Structure formats: C-alpha cells, structure tokens
Amino acid sequence: MIGVMPPLRALEIARDRDLDLVEISPNANPPVCKLMDYGRYKYEQAKKENEARKNQKTITLKEIRMRPRTDEHDVEVKTRKIQEFLADGDRVRVSVQFRGAEMRHPDLGRKLLDEIAEVLKGTVTIERTPVMEGRMMSMIVSRAPGWEPPKKQASLVEKQTAKDTSQAAPTSTAQQSDERDAPKDD
C-alpha cells in the first residue's frame, strides 16, 4: 500500500513500473486504486473460469419408461438402472406410458410408480410426485442428500472371487471323471 496521492502521481508510478492503474472501489472516499498488469489479471481470471467449468458436473435428466403391465422382474431391472443413474449424479424421470384401454386405469400406473418409490426409499427424493400428462404418468426423482452409492470395487472383487471358485470346480470334476474312465488293474 502506497498511500493517498493525487491521480497524476499514481499514473506516473504505474508508468514507471510498467503496470496499469486499476480503480477498485470508485465510491470510496478517496477512491481506491491498485497497480497491476491488467491483461495478465484478465488472462488468469479466464483461466480460472475455464478450470471451474471443466471440473463442473452437468446434471442431466434421464428417463426410464414402462407400461402399466410391466413384469415384476423388469421393474426390478429398471429400478437398478435408476440407482445407477442416481449414482452418476443425474436426475431421473420415471414414466408409465398408457395405450388404448389402459388409459381407463391410471391407478395401475400410479401404483407402479408408488412401488418404485417405496423400493428406492432412502436413496431418492421425489422432486415431482406422479402426474398424468397426456398418455404418460411420470415422476421425477433425484439423489437423496447423504446417500452414497455402493462402491463398484467391492462388486468387482466379489465377481472375481465367484469366477475363481467356479473355475476351480470344473477342474475337480474333470479329475474325477478321468479316474472313473481309467482302466482297472484286476
């Protein structure tokens, strides 16, 4: 900090040091100025913004579609897929599509969406409750605060262990069949 001085003196100092005189707070009494290389300052600001934009995660809205008569196992698969989308940080629209006579039974679609919400309880927050929009009934869910998706590494270790044990089992049965097929010395 150099202190209070007339503007012409401040400009002289800036020119001597090959810097710019930048007004920081024009409404203060006296106005506050700073000596800096303004071009370099703008460059660094742009660089920081680009870094922030690069590290930013964009949240997308994914959609899962079903029908009112979707089978129980298929609903389980779709529910797992919803959890994968939520683990990636996306929001999910869960939709039930009605056709023909199914339009007379929107309660089936609402029941299906309520079942999915019940299964995902604790892992999701319902942003929009089930609403009928034309031939589709949909709700929007997002990741619940504090919910952490299960680690993928643990499942990989389990799969590798299961693979190793399944490979070991056929080897032992092959040895047993070789022993049975071998000629007997009587």
SVG drawing of the C-alpha trace seen along z (x, -y; Angstrom):
<svg xmlns="http://www.w3.org/2000/svg" viewBox="-62 -15 72 124">
<polyline fill="none" stroke="black" stroke-width="0.4" points="0.0,0.0 1.5,-3.3 -1.0,-5.6 -3.2,-8.6 -1.9,-10.6 -3.3,-12.6 -4.3,-10.6 -1.5,-12.1 1.2,-10.9 -0.4,-7.4 -0.4,-7.3 3.3,-8.2 4.2,-5.4 2.2,-3.0 4.0,-4.0 7.4,-3.8 6.7,-0.2 5.1,0.7 1.8,1.5 -1.8,0.4 -3.7,-1.7 -7.0,0.1 -9.8,-1.6 -11.0,1.0 -13.6,-1.0 -14.7,-4.2 -17.4,-5.1 -14.9,-5.1 -13.6,-8.5 -10.9,-8.7 -11.3,-6.2 -9.2,-3.1 -6.9,-2.1 -4.4,0.8 -1.3,1.2 -1.4,4.4 -0.8,5.9 -4.5,5.8 -4.0,8.0 -2.4,10.7 -5.1,10.4 -7.9,10.9 -6.0,13.9 -5.7,15.5 -9.4,14.9 -10.4,16.5 -8.1,19.5 -9.7,20.0 -13.2,19.9 -12.2,22.5 -10.8,24.8 -14.0,24.4 -16.1,25.1 -14.0,28.2 -14.5,29.7 -18.2,28.9 -20.6,31.9 -23.6,31.2 -26.7,32.8 -28.8,34.4 -32.4,35.7 -32.5,39.3 -35.8,41.1 -37.0,44.6 -40.2,45.7 -42.5,48.5 -46.0,49.7 -48.7,50.4 -48.4,54.2 -44.6,54.3 -43.5,57.5 -42.1,57.6 -38.6,58.7 -38.4,56.0 -39.4,53.4 -36.5,54.6 -34.1,54.2 -35.4,50.7 -35.1,49.8 -31.4,50.9 -30.9,48.7 -32.4,45.8 -30.0,46.3 -27.1,46.3 -28.3,43.0 -28.6,41.5 -25.1,42.8 -23.8,40.9 -25.4,37.7 -28.3,37.5 -32.0,36.8 -34.4,39.5 -37.9,39.2 -39.8,42.4 -42.6,42.6 -45.5,45.0 -46.9,45.0 -50.6,45.9 -52.1,47.2 -55.8,47.8 -57.9,49.3 -55.0,48.8 -56.0,45.1 -59.1,46.1 -56.9,47.4 -54.4,44.6 -54.5,46.1 -52.3,49.0 -49.6,46.6 -49.8,44.7 -49.5,47.9 -46.4,48.9 -44.7,45.6 -45.5,45.8 -44.0,49.3 -40.8,48.0 -40.7,45.0 -41.1,47.5 -38.2,49.7 -36.0,46.6 -37.0,45.1 -33.9,43.6 -31.9,43.4 -34.1,40.8 -36.0,37.7 -39.1,37.3 -38.9,33.9 -42.3,34.2 -45.0,36.6 -46.7,38.8 -48.6,36.6 -50.7,37.5 -49.5,35.7 -51.5,36.9 -50.9,40.6 -47.9,40.6 -47.8,40.5 -44.4,39.5 -42.5,38.6 -39.0,37.1 -36.6,38.4 -33.1,37.2 -30.4,38.5 -31.2,38.2 -28.9,36.0 -26.4,38.1 -27.0,41.2 -23.8,42.7 -23.9,45.3 -22.4,48.7 -18.7,48.9 -18.1,50.6 -14.8,52.1 -16.5,54.4 -18.7,55.9 -15.7,56.4 -13.9,58.3 -17.0,60.5 -17.3,61.3 -13.6,62.2 -13.9,64.5 -17.0,66.2 -15.2,66.6 -12.2,68.2 -14.4,70.7 -16.4,71.6 -13.2,72.3 -11.9,74.5 -15.0,76.7 -14.9,78.0 -11.3,79.0 -12.0,81.3 -15.0,82.9 -12.8,83.4 -10.2,85.2 -13.0,87.4 -14.3,88.4 -10.7,89.3 -10.3,91.5 -13.6,93.3 -12.6,93.8 -9.1,95.2 -8.7,98.9 -8.7,101.0 -5.9,103.4 -7.5,106.6"/>
</svg>
